[in-house]
């Protein structure tokens, strides 16, 4: 990305779920924004119509395991099997992978890297935390975001209240500052 370009990369973990992902898609469409959705395979299996809508709207899709496994608490074989199970649900995936909880063993990463790019983030909105107010979630996102930032939101029930407040404000704030929202 050229240094002069104002671009942000919005990412959404844990979906798709009808109660929240539809809101995210509508907000992104309103601001002509594209994002990257790190999907849980079991949620894709349960809600294929929402998954297909993500893809149809031109967003990027990545793997977030089949059951949202914590790599540090899972054997390498079980973790890799769970990633492959998720791959089976993601025919339109891009080879991107985000480890749930941002945690992965070095041994797991070494085995994943030949076929996937591991994507982390530099701005954690905190939308999932019941200890953070929706306004704090938004202000934190604005404070720490800069051109090229990968911003992590969640399309989950746990994050719904904070995300539904902070995402539209974030889109509006940065759009008014001349930023583009691009997929990874």
Secondary structure, DSSP 8 states (H G I E B T S, - for coil): --TT--EEEEEEES---HHHHHHHHHHHHHTT--EEEEE-HHHHHH-HHHHHHHHHTT-EEEE--SS---GGGS-HHHHHHHHHHHHHH-TT--SEE--GGG---HHHHHHHHTT-EE---SEE--TT-TTS-HHHHHHHHHHH--TT-EEEEE-STTTHHHHHHHHHHHHHHHHHTT-EE---
